[in-house]
């Protein structure tokens, strides 16, 4: 008879704090020299254990919606009947080798 426990306690693994944008991490030359300070809540507090799950986790390798909006391009039509966006290569004119890029400064 085998027993399967869903979401059981893992015995080891990397801490979520290592990839969290809200964590302040200091590492020394020895493995015992490791300091993690959580800045997700006020007051900030020291984390003394490896975290496996956190409700305030924010992955520092992913951009927020606001950051993505800041780098996004706005594609506008060329004229009154032009369509904005990309076209399949089969619909593109064969002699068109240049790309037109129009930047609007909106501050």
N, C-alpha and C positions, 0 to 999 in steps of 0.2 A: 504494500500500500504506500503510495507516494503522496506527499502533502505539498501543495504549492501555496505560498503566501504572497498575495499581491501587495506591492508597495511595502515590502518588508524593510527592515533597517539594514542599510548597506554597512559593511564592515570597514571599508576604506574608500578613498577616492579623493580627487582634487576638491578644494574648497571653491564655492561660488565666488567668494571674495576676490580670488585671483583674476577674474574676468569682469568684475563689477566696476562700473564707472563711478560709483559713490564710495568706493573703498580707498583708504590711504594705506599703502602697504610699504613697509620698510623691511629689507632683508639684509642680514649681516653675512659675514663670511662663514660662520658656523650654522648648522641646521637649527640650532637652538635660538639663534638670533633672528627672530621673526616677529614683527609687530603689525597688527591689522587694526585700523580704526575705521569704524562704520560712520559715514556722514549722511546716511539716509534719513536719520531721525534726529531730532533735537532733544536732549543734548547728545553730542557725539559720544560714542562709547567704544571701548576696546573689545575686540572679539578674541577670545582665548581658545577657540576650538575651530575645527574645520567645518564649514557650513555646507550642508547638503541641500537645503531648501530655504528660500528667503522671499517674503512677500513684497519687499521693496527692491528686488534685484533689477538692475539695469545693465544690460550687456554693453561693454564699452567698445565692442567690435561692430555694433550695429548703430546706424544713425537714427536719430529721432525724426519724427515727421517734419518738424520745423527745419532741421538741418537739410533734409532732402528737398524741401521747398526752396531753400536758399540756393541750391546748386542746379535746380531744374531749369530746363530751357522752355521758353514759351514759343510754340510754333504757330505762326500766323499765316493766313493766306496771302499770296502775292498780289492779288487784285480782287475785284469784286466777285468774280466767278471762280477764283482759284480755291483749291481745297488745301487745308492745312494738314500736315502729317506726311507719312512715308508712303511711297508707291512701290508696287512689286517691280522687280527688274524687267519683267516682260512688258510692262506698261510705260517704262521710261523711254524717252527718245534715244536713239542710238548715237546721235551726234552730241548729246549733252554730256560734257566732261567737267563742267565747272559747278561749284556749289555756291549758292547765294546764302549768305548769313547776315541777317539784319539784327542788330542789337538795339534795344530801346532802353534808355536809362530812365528808370522810374524810381525816384527816391522819395 
